[in-house]
C-alpha cells in the first residue's frame, strides 16, 4: 500500500448525513393531511385527549410510519430493548434520550455518542412543541402533542 493509500484509509470517515426531512419545524396541517386515515385518526385522538399526551411519528428511518405514544409519565428512547421507544439501529445509543413531562414536554439527550438534533440543531435539552422534528441517528421523528403550541399551525 502506498503512502497516499494509507492516508486515504486513515482519513475515511462515515457520514450520518444530518439533513432534515423538512425545513425547520413541520407544518402540522400539511403533515396531518398527508397521513393515511388511520394515522389521522390517532393524531386527532392525541390532540383531543384531556391528559397531556404526545405522539412521535417516524418520518424517516427503519419503521417509517411507525408511531409512539408519550404520556405525562414520559418515556425513554434508545436501542435497549426495554426502551419505551425502541429504535433498532447502531447509530442510536442504548439509552439515547428521554422525554419527560413537568408542565410541558422536555426532550433530553442522555449524553449519547452521536447526539440528538431538534429541528436540525444539535440539542441536549429542549422544550418540545408540536411540529418539532427530532433526529436520533438515522431516525427522523415528528412530535405532536395536545399540550404544546406550534408557531406555524
C-alpha positions as CSV (number, residue, x, y, z in Angstrom):
1,X,0.0,0.0,0.0
2,X,1.4,3.4,-1.0
3,X,1.6,6.4,1.4
4,X,-1.3,8.1,-0.4
5,X,-3.5,4.9,0.0
6,X,-2.6,4.7,3.7
7,X,-3.5,8.4,4.2
8,X,-6.8,7.9,2.4
9,X,-7.6,4.8,4.6
10,X,-6.9,6.7,7.8
11,X,-8.9,9.8,6.9
12,X,-12.0,7.9,5.6
13,X,-15.0,8.5,7.9
14,X,-18.7,7.6,7.9
15,X,-21.1,10.5,7.5
16,X,-24.5,10.2,9.0
17,X,-25.8,12.9,6.6
18,X,-27.5,15.1,9.1
19,X,-30.2,16.6,6.9
20,X,-33.7,17.4,7.9
21,X,-36.6,15.7,6.3
22,X,-38.3,19.1,6.4
23,X,-37.0,22.6,6.6
24,X,-37.2,23.6,10.3
25,X,-40.4,22.8,12.1
26,X,-43.0,20.6,10.4
27,X,-46.2,22.3,9.2
28,X,-48.7,20.2,11.2
29,X,-51.7,20.8,8.9
30,X,-49.7,19.7,5.8
31,X,-48.3,16.7,7.7
32,X,-51.7,15.6,9.0
33,X,-53.3,15.9,5.6
34,X,-50.6,13.7,4.1
35,X,-51.2,10.9,6.6
36,X,-53.4,7.9,5.9
37,X,-56.8,7.8,7.6
38,X,-55.6,5.5,10.4
39,X,-52.8,7.9,11.4
40,X,-55.1,10.9,11.0
41,X,-57.5,9.3,13.5
42,X,-54.7,8.6,16.0
43,X,-53.4,12.2,15.7
44,X,-57.0,13.5,16.3
45,X,-57.3,11.4,19.4
46,X,-54.0,12.8,20.7
47,X,-55.0,16.4,20.1
48,X,-58.4,15.8,21.7
49,X,-57.1,14.0,24.8
50,X,-57.8,15.5,28.2
51,X,-54.5,14.5,29.8
52,X,-51.1,15.7,28.5
53,X,-50.4,13.3,25.6
54,X,-47.9,13.2,22.8
55,X,-47.1,11.2,19.7
56,X,-43.9,10.6,17.8
57,X,-44.3,9.7,14.1
58,X,-41.3,8.2,12.3
59,X,-40.8,10.3,9.1
60,X,-37.5,8.7,8.0
61,X,-35.6,5.6,9.0
62,X,-36.4,2.0,9.6
63,X,-40.0,1.7,10.6
64,X,-41.1,4.8,8.7
65,X,-44.7,5.5,9.5
66,X,-44.5,3.9,13.0
67,X,-45.9,5.9,15.8
68,X,-45.1,6.0,19.5
69,X,-47.3,7.4,22.3
70,X,-45.9,9.5,25.1
71,X,-48.0,10.4,28.1
72,X,-47.2,12.6,31.1
73,X,-45.2,9.8,32.7
74,X,-42.6,10.3,30.0
75,X,-40.6,7.7,28.1
76,X,-37.1,6.6,27.2
77,X,-35.7,6.4,23.7
78,X,-32.9,4.1,22.7
79,X,-31.5,0.9,21.3
80,X,-32.0,-1.0,24.6
81,X,-34.9,-3.5,24.2
82,X,-36.5,-2.2,27.3
83,X,-36.7,1.4,26.0
84,X,-40.2,2.9,25.8
85,X,-39.3,3.9,22.2
86,X,-37.1,1.2,20.7
87,X,-35.0,2.4,17.7
88,X,-33.1,-0.6,16.4
89,X,-30.0,0.8,14.7
90,X,-26.3,1.1,15.7
91,X,-26.5,4.9,15.2
92,X,-28.7,5.0,18.3
93,X,-27.3,4.7,21.8
94,X,-28.8,2.1,24.2
95,X,-30.0,4.9,26.4
96,X,-30.1,7.7,23.9
97,X,-32.6,10.2,25.2
98,X,-35.7,10.8,27.4
99,X,-38.9,12.7,27.1
100,X,-40.3,13.9,30.4
101,X,-43.3,16.0,31.4
102,X,-43.5,18.7,34.1
103,X,-45.9,21.4,32.9
104,X,-44.6,20.8,29.3
105,X,-42.8,18.0,27.4
106,X,-39.0,18.2,27.6
107,X,-36.5,16.3,25.4
108,X,-33.1,15.4,27.0
109,X,-30.2,13.7,25.2
110,X,-28.6,11.2,27.7
111,X,-25.0,12.0,26.6
112,X,-25.3,9.8,23.5
113,X,-22.3,9.3,21.3
114,X,-23.9,10.6,18.1
115,X,-26.0,13.3,19.8
116,X,-29.6,14.4,19.0
117,X,-31.0,17.1,16.8
118,X,-34.1,19.2,17.2
119,X,-35.2,21.0,14.0
120,X,-31.7,20.3,12.6
121,X,-29.9,21.9,15.5
122,X,-27.9,19.8,18.0
123,X,-29.8,19.6,21.3
124,X,-29.1,18.3,24.7
125,X,-32.2,19.6,26.4
126,X,-35.2,21.4,24.8
127,X,-38.9,22.1,25.4
128,X,-40.9,20.3,22.7
129,X,-43.6,21.9,20.6
130,X,-46.0,20.2,18.2
131,X,-44.3,20.0,14.8
132,X,-40.7,19.7,16.2
133,X,-38.6,17.3,14.2
134,X,-36.3,15.1,16.3
135,X,-33.4,13.3,14.7
136,X,-31.8,10.4,16.6
137,X,-29.2,8.6,14.5
138,X,-30.9,7.7,11.2
139,X,-34.4,8.3,12.5
140,X,-36.4,11.5,11.9
141,X,-39.5,11.7,14.1
142,X,-42.1,14.5,14.4
143,X,-43.5,15.4,17.8
144,X,-47.3,16.1,18.1
145,X,-48.9,17.0,21.4
146,X,-52.1,18.3,22.8
147,X,-50.1,20.1,25.5
148,X,-47.9,22.4,23.4
149,X,-48.3,25.0,20.7
150,X,-47.0,25.2,17.2
151,X,-45.8,28.5,15.7
152,X,-47.0,27.5,12.2
153,X,-50.4,26.0,12.7
